[in-house]
Amino acid sequence: MKGITEAASCELDIRNSRFLAEAFPVPTQEDARALLKQQKEKYADATHVVHAFVIGPSGGILGCSDDGEPSGTAGRPALDVLKGSGITGIMVTVTRWFGGTLLGTGGLVKAYGDAVKAVLAVTRASELVTVRDFVLEVPYELHDRVKRALDTGGISVSGEEFGTAVTITGSIPETDAEAFSERIISITSGTCRAQLSASTRTGFKD
């Protein structure tokens, strides 16, 4: 599965109706509900604010709404496109301002599906992996050596704190965690040991 970290948007004009498609990262259903409320308040002048979301590590939590469009012509087509994208933790809203021309059932299905496809085309998605967080306390004289080791692919450094030693925090794919720990011990001749979290979480592959 893939995930996104930043919002994206695009607009389509279809037979005088304006369609604004926006994609957002949403980790939970509660976040999706809160975001939808914000969108409806923000676009109170719109005719419809249709939404669809895919949430969960395997994309198993799904939801959508037609928001007043004929049943099955808006939310379901939007959700179908999302499901086919392989992205999870995402919600898309498609806000429509009616332009005076009826699109018909088939036209609505195509319009909402195309709107979601268009916003996904400008959305940056990254592979999701199971990661373990780590903490490293590194003496200053070994900092450059350890930093070079951390520059290898897959390791994400989230922070450095400079005190009596340098405390480095980050995450690494679970499959590489033990080898990473052994490598740190090797390159520092046993001076440094990575403190790996006991639990795992879902993160982005660098």
C-alpha positions in Angstrom: 0.0 0.0 0.0 0.9 3.6 -0.4 0.2 6.7 1.6 0.4 10.5 1.3 1.8 13.2 3.6 0.6 16.3 1.8 -2.7 17.6 0.5 -3.3 18.2 -3.3 -6.0 19.7 -5.4 -7.1 20.3 -9.0 -10.2 21.7 -10.8 -12.2 20.5 -13.7 -14.9 22.3 -15.7 -17.4 19.9 -17.1 -20.3 21.4 -19.1 -20.2 24.6 -17.0 -20.1 22.8 -13.7 -17.0 23.4 -11.6 -15.5 20.4 -9.8 -12.9 21.0 -7.2 -11.1 17.8 -6.2 -8.9 17.7 -3.1 -7.0 14.9 -1.5 -5.9 14.8 2.1 -4.0 12.5 4.4 -6.4 11.1 7.1 -5.2 8.5 9.5 -8.6 7.7 11.2 -12.3 7.8 10.5 -12.6 10.6 13.1 -10.2 12.7 11.2 -12.2 12.0 8.0 -15.4 13.1 9.7 -13.9 16.3 11.1 -12.3 17.1 7.7 -15.6 16.6 5.9 -17.3 19.0 8.3 -14.7 21.6 7.7 -15.0 21.2 3.9 -18.8 21.6 4.0 -18.4 24.7 6.1 -15.7 26.1 3.9 -17.7 25.5 0.7 -21.2 26.4 2.0 -22.0 28.0 -1.4 -21.4 24.8 -3.3 -24.1 22.5 -4.6 -22.5 19.3 -3.4 -19.5 18.2 -1.4 -19.0 14.6 -2.2 -16.4 12.5 -0.4 -14.7 9.1 -0.3 -12.0 7.7 2.0 -9.8 4.6 2.3 -8.2 4.1 5.7 -6.2 1.4 7.6 -2.9 -0.5 7.0 -4.5 -2.7 4.3 -7.1 -0.1 3.2 -10.0 -2.0 4.7 -11.9 0.9 6.2 -14.0 2.6 3.5 -16.6 5.3 3.3 -18.3 7.6 0.8 -21.3 9.8 0.3 -23.2 11.2 -2.7 -24.2 14.3 -0.8 -27.4 14.9 -2.6 -26.3 13.7 -6.1 -28.4 10.7 -7.5 -27.6 7.5 -5.6 -24.4 5.8 -6.8 -23.4 8.5 -9.2 -20.8 10.4 -7.1 -19.4 8.8 -3.9 -19.2 5.3 -5.2 -17.3 6.2 -8.4 -14.9 8.3 -6.3 -14.4 5.4 -3.9 -13.8 3.0 -6.7 -11.0 5.1 -8.1 -9.4 5.4 -4.6 -9.6 1.7 -4.1 -7.9 1.1 -7.4 -5.1 3.5 -6.5 -3.5 1.3 -3.8 -3.4 4.4 -1.5 -4.6 4.3 2.1 -5.0 6.9 4.8 -6.5 9.2 2.2 -9.8 11.1 1.8 -10.9 12.9 -1.4 -13.6 15.5 -1.5 -15.1 16.7 -4.8 -16.9 19.9 -4.4 -19.3 20.8 -7.2 -20.8 24.1 -8.2 -23.7 23.4 -10.6 -23.4 25.2 -13.9 -27.0 24.8 -15.1 -26.5 21.8 -17.4 -27.7 18.3 -16.2 -25.0 15.7 -16.8 -27.2 12.6 -16.4 -26.4 9.5 -14.5 -23.5 8.3 -16.7 -22.2 11.9 -17.0 -22.0 12.2 -13.2 -20.3 8.9 -12.7 -17.7 9.9 -15.3 -17.3 13.4 -13.9 -16.7 12.3 -10.3 -14.4 9.5 -11.3 -12.4 11.7 -13.6 -12.1 14.4 -10.8 -10.6 11.9 -8.4 -8.3 10.5 -11.1 -7.1 14.1 -11.8 -6.3 14.9 -8.2 -4.5 11.6 -7.7 -2.4 12.4 -10.7 -0.9 15.4 -8.9 -0.8 13.7 -5.4 2.6 12.4 -4.3 2.3 8.9 -2.8 5.0 6.8 -1.1 5.2 3.2 -0.2 4.2 2.3 3.3 6.3 -0.1 5.4 6.3 -1.5 8.9 9.0 0.5 10.8 10.7 0.5 14.2 11.8 3.8 15.8 15.3 4.1 17.2 17.4 6.3 19.5 21.2 6.6 19.2 23.5 8.3 21.6 26.7 9.1 19.7 29.9 10.7 21.0 30.9 13.7 19.0 34.1 12.1 17.6 31.9 9.3 16.1 29.1 11.5 14.8 30.3 11.8 11.2 30.9 8.1 10.9 27.5 7.2 12.2 25.8 9.9 10.1 27.4 8.3 7.0 25.8 5.0 8.0 22.5 6.6 8.4 22.6 8.0 4.9 21.9 4.6 3.4 18.4 4.0 1.9 15.4 3.2 4.1 16.6 5.0 7.2 14.7 8.1 8.2 16.3 10.5 10.7 13.7 12.7 12.5 15.9 14.7 14.8 19.3 15.4 16.4 19.9 16.8 19.9 23.3 18.1 20.8 24.2 17.7 24.5 27.0 15.9 26.2 26.6 13.5 23.2 24.5 13.7 20.0 21.2 12.0 20.4 19.8 10.9 17.1 16.2 9.7 16.6 14.6 8.1 13.6 13.0 5.0 12.1 14.0 2.1 10.0 12.0 -0.7 8.2 11.5 -3.6 10.6 13.1 -6.0 8.2 16.4 -4.0 8.4 16.3 -3.2 12.1 18.5 -6.0 13.5 21.1 -5.6 10.7 21.1 -1.9 11.4 21.7 -2.4 15.1 24.6 -4.8 14.4 26.2 -2.3 11.9 26.1 0.5 14.4 27.9 -1.7 16.9 30.5 -2.7 14.3 31.3 0.8 13.0 31.6 2.2 16.5 33.6 -0.8 17.9 30.8 -1.4 20.4 30.7 2.2 21.7 27.2 2.9 20.4 24.1 0.7 20.4 20.8 1.5 18.7 17.9 1.5 21.1 15.1 0.0 19.0 11.5 0.4 20.0 9.7 -2.8 21.1 6.6 -1.9 19.0 6.2 -1.3 15.3 4.2 1.2 13.3 3.4 2.1 9.7 5.7 4.6 8.1 6.9 5.8 4.7 9.7 4.1 2.8 12.3 6.7 1.9 
